[in-house]
């Protein structure tokens, strides 16, 4: 059994409960049937013992005889399983079925009346159920105390119980099927609210809804409320972090401007090396501040943000084409399928920033051409592939370049944050960035979730 599956745990528990219940039910019904058959058998034996006692007479020789034999022919068949016996101190009368054997009984008093004995040893090692009675005969019969007994073999009762149990089994199996079907239906209906809760969680994660809502059964409503409260708290924290990042950026703006002014004064004093070093430090600090602002901005974007991927790609390429490295290259942009809806779930400014870093990197290393391919054929995401015809990279460098601040060329300008920022923007939007070598050049694949229409969180399918 899968421990993580609530459905399987409940299903297995239900099957075990049904099987155990029906086994005990079948066992109990068999006991009840056996008790009923025993009562019926004892009732018939009581009737026969009354007939037996009523048929006793005294012969001319003074001995007791049975003037009216019992009608059941089994009393005349040896060891047939049905017997009668009348015993006094002087003589014992018995049915022909007993042949020359007797049935031993415990002593009875005349005041006890009828007594049913469940287990009596009979002839041929038979187990009998017997009805016995001690009676004082009337004076006309000599006022003799007799003990009369009529007994029947228990095997017939056991056989009837077995037959009843065998006949009961198909109905028990049918009842088990009905119970299991009812349990499956109950499980399906009972867990439907959890399935609806899972669907709403998926909708919140994918951006289709902002909250789980309150239209849920009261058993899971507290969970949904706590989850929505957690989302509210997270958004509040992100907004506070964004404000702190903004305050930090504004707080650093004046010192950075002061440092740039100092670099200008150094240039005026012809201390060019010191001025350039200071400008490099200021530029690095400014890029780090911009990066932190980008992270804060991406984290607080609305869940229903969207942008036209094709248009953003065209805008970024048009800008890079005006740069010295991009002006000498051939640029190609294609979308598959042609004319497809390429709306991705990311803010247009964030997408432009991520694409700008990737396209500028491709333009810097390409020899003759850069190709952008937009794959909009998948249902839930859009892939943007940027491929140049440059020398590519050693495989060991591909992973290192994705690390924060990593650079392939340490001698050139830059802080090495472009690819890291692009990756963080992609992951912040629920996508991913992958670098890989092609036959010629480097491929950067930016995967983004497809934009979906935002629905109210309470506009959901019914859970019943």
Residue pairs with C-beta under 8 A, 6 or more apart in sequence:
1 8
1 9
1 12
2 8
3 9
6 191
6 194
7 187
7 191
10 187
10 191
11 183
11 184
11 187
14 180
14 183
14 187
15 180
15 183
18 176
18 179
18 180
18 183
19 176
21 179
22 172
22 175
22 176
22 179
25 172
26 165
26 168
26 169
26 172
29 168
30 161
30 164
30 165
30 168
33 160
33 161
33 164
33 165
34 157
34 158
34 161
37 157
37 160
37 161
38 118
38 129
38 157
41 129
41 152
41 156
41 157
42 116
42 129
42 131
44 152
45 116
45 129
45 130
45 131
45 150
45 151
45 152
46 114
46 131
48 70
48 72
48 84
48 131
48 150
49 84
49 114
49 131
49 132
49 133
49 148
49 149
49 150
51 68
51 70
52 66
52 70
52 84
52 86
52 148
52 150
53 133
53 135
53 146
53 148
54 68
55 66
55 67
55 68
55 69
55 70
56 64
56 65
56 66
56 67
56 86
56 137
56 141
56 146
57 64
57 65
57 66
57 67
57 141
58 64
58 65
58 140
58 141
58 142
59 65
62 142
63 91
64 86
64 88
64 91
64 93
64 137
64 141
64 144
64 146
65 93
66 86
66 93
69 75
70 84
70 95
72 82
74 80
74 81
74 82
74 97
75 82
75 83
75 84
75 95
75 96
75 97
76 95
76 96
76 97
77 96
77 97
78 96
78 97
78 99
79 97
79 99
79 123
79 124
79 126
80 97
81 97
81 126
81 152
81 153
81 155
81 156
82 95
82 97
82 151
82 152
82 153
83 94
83 95
83 97
83 98
83 103
83 122
83 123
83 128
83 149
83 150
83 151
83 152
84 94
84 95
84 148
84 149
84 150
84 151
85 92
85 93
85 94
85 95
85 98
85 102
85 103
85 148
85 149
85 151
86 92
86 93
86 94
86 146
86 147
86 148
86 149
87 93
87 102
87 105
87 146
87 147
87 149
88 144
88 145
88 146
88 147
89 145
92 102
94 101
94 102
98 123
99 123
101 123
103 120
103 121
103 122
103 128
103 130
103 149
103 151
104 121
105 117
105 120
105 130
105 132
105 147
105 149
106 117
108 115
108 132
108 133
108 134
108 147
109 134
110 134
110 135
110 136
110 145
112 133
112 134
113 133
114 131
114 132
114 133
115 131
115 132
115 133
116 129
116 130
116 131
117 129
117 130
117 131
117 132
118 129
119 127
119 128
119 129
119 154
120 127
120 128
120 129
120 130
120 151
121 127
121 128
122 128
122 151
122 153
126 153
126 154
126 155
127 153
127 154
127 155
128 151
128 152
128 153
128 154
129 151
129 152
129 154
129 157
130 149
130 150
130 151
130 152
131 149
131 150
131 151
132 147
132 148
132 149
133 147
133 148
133 149
134 145
134 146
134 147
134 148
135 145
135 146
135 148
136 143
136 144
136 145
137 143
137 144
137 145
137 146
189 464
192 463
192 464
193 216
193 217
193 219
193 220
193 463
194 220
195 463
196 216
196 460
196 461
196 463
197 212
197 216
197 220
197 223
197 224
199 460
199 461
200 209
200 212
200 213
200 224
200 457
200 460
201 212
201 227
202 208
203 209
203 455
203 457
203 460
204 210
204 211
204 212
204 231
204 303
204 457
206 430
206 449
206 452
207 303
207 304
207 345
207 449
207 451
207 452
207 454
208 452
208 453
208 454
208 455
209 454
209 455
209 456
209 457
210 231
210 303
210 454
210 457
211 228
211 231
211 457
212 224
212 227
212 228
212 457
213 224
213 228
213 456
213 457
213 458
213 460
214 221
214 224
214 225
214 458
215 458
215 460
216 224
216 463
217 463
235 300
238 296
238 299
238 300
239 300
241 296
241 299
241 300
242 296
242 297
242 299
242 300
245 292
245 293
245 295
245 296
246 293
246 296
248 289
248 292
249 289
249 292
249 293
252 285
252 289
256 282
256 285
256 286
259 278
259 281
259 282
260 279
260 282
262 278
263 275
263 276
263 278
263 279
263 282
264 275
266 272
266 274
266 275
266 278
267 275
283 415
284 415
287 415
287 417
288 415
288 417
291 417
291 420
291 421
294 350
294 353
294 421
294 424
294 425
295 424
295 428
297 349
297 350
298 347
298 350
298 424
298 425
298 428
298 429
299 428
301 346
301 347
301 350
301 428
301 429
303 454
304 345
304 451
304 454
305 345
305 346
305 347
305 350
305 429
305 451
306 343
306 344
306 345
306 346
306 451
307 343
307 344
307 346
307 347
307 348
307 351
307 451
308 342
308 343
308 348
309 342
309 343
309 344
309 351
309 374
309 376
309 382
309 384
309 448
310 333
310 335
310 342
310 374
312 348
312 351
312 352
312 355
313 333
313 355
313 372
313 374
313 384
314 333
315 352
316 352
316 355
316 356
316 359
317 331
317 333
317 359
317 372
319 356
320 326
320 356
320 359
320 360
320 363
321 327
321 329
321 331
323 360
323 363
325 363
325 364
326 363
329 363
329 366
329 368
329 369
329 370
330 368
330 369
330 370
331 369
331 370
331 371
331 372
332 369
332 370
332 371
332 372
333 371
333 372
333 374
334 371
334 372
334 373
334 374
335 342
335 373
335 374
335 376
336 373
336 374
336 375
336 376
336 377
337 376
337 377
340 376
340 377
341 376
342 374
342 376
342 382
343 450
343 451
344 351
344 382
344 429
344 448
344 449
344 450
344 451
345 429
345 430
345 448
345 449
345 450
345 451
345 452
346 425
346 429
346 431
346 448
346 449
350 425
350 428
350 429
351 425
351 448
353 421
353 422
353 425
354 421
354 422
354 425
354 426
354 433
354 446
355 384
355 386
355 422
355 446
357 418
357 419
357 421
357 422
358 386
358 418
358 419
358 422
358 433
358 444
358 446
359 370
359 372
359 386
360 418
361 418
361 419
361 444
362 370
362 386
362 387
362 388
362 390
362 442
362 444
363 370
363 388
365 388
365 390
365 391
365 441
365 442
366 388
366 389
366 390
366 441
367 388
367 389
367 390
368 389
369 388
369 389
370 386
370 387
370 388
370 389
371 385
371 386
371 387
372 384
372 385
372 386
373 384
373 385
373 387
374 382
374 383
374 384
374 385
375 382
375 383
375 384
375 385
376 382
376 450
378 450
379 450
380 449
380 450
381 431
381 447
381 448
381 449
381 450
382 447
382 448
382 449
382 450
383 445
383 446
383 447
383 448
384 445
384 446
384 447
384 448
385 443
385 444
385 445
385 446
386 443
386 444
386 445
386 446
387 438
387 441
387 442
387 443
387 444
388 441
388 442
389 440
389 441
390 441
390 442
391 441
392 437
392 438
392 440
392 441
392 442
393 401
393 408
393 435
393 437
393 442
395 437
397 408
398 435
398 436
398 437
400 406
401 407
401 408
401 419
401 435
402 419
402 420
402 423
402 433
402 435
403 420
404 416
404 417
404 420
405 415
405 416
405 417
405 420
406 416
406 419
406 420
407 414
407 415
407 416
419 433
419 435
422 433
422 446
423 432
423 433
426 432
426 433
426 446
426 447
426 448
427 433
429 448
429 449
430 448
430 449
431 446
431 447
431 448
431 449
432 446
432 447
433 444
433 445
433 446
433 447
434 444
434 445
434 447
435 442
435 443
435 444
435 445
436 442
436 443
436 445
437 443
